[in-house]
Each structure stands twice: as structure tokens, then as C-alpha cells.
């Protein structure tokens, strides 16, 4: 499920949970990355030096890029083949 598929009530609830978590934690644990996206809510990505997706709610490991729908992380291997993994 993507962020755009959530109902307005669920989006509000998600926003409040993330706001609470970011206020309580105020920083990310070791070996994680702080992401702040278009929703202006800081979140912690469980990857060191992660690539944050545009929304700031999802992320990819270093060396990957988020797809536009933020469902997958992609990169090319040495042979030029695309590698996809789910976003976090």
C-alpha cells in the first residue's frame, strides 16, 4: 500500500504517530539515517547513509534510488542489469 492509497483519516493518524516518534526520539539510532521529506516529519531509516525517498517516509540503502511510487529501490549492477528491492 502506498501513501496515496491511505484514507485521509489514516494519513492523519500516520502523521501524528510520526510526529510523536520524531519528537520523543529527536535523533536516529546509530547506523540509521534521518529523513525529512515533503511531509516535514523526521523519520529514521534503518540504513546507514541511506537515500531518503521524496516523501521522507521511505528510504533505500546507499547506492540505490527510490522509484517514483516509493515501492522499490533500484540500482544497476556491473553488467547494467537492474536490481530492485523493497523500500524500507
Secondary structure, 3 states (H helix, E strand, C coil): CCHHHCCHHHHHHHHHHHHHHHHHHCCCCCCCEEEECCCCCEEEECCCCCEECCCCCCEECCCCEECCCCCEEEEECCCCCEEEEECC
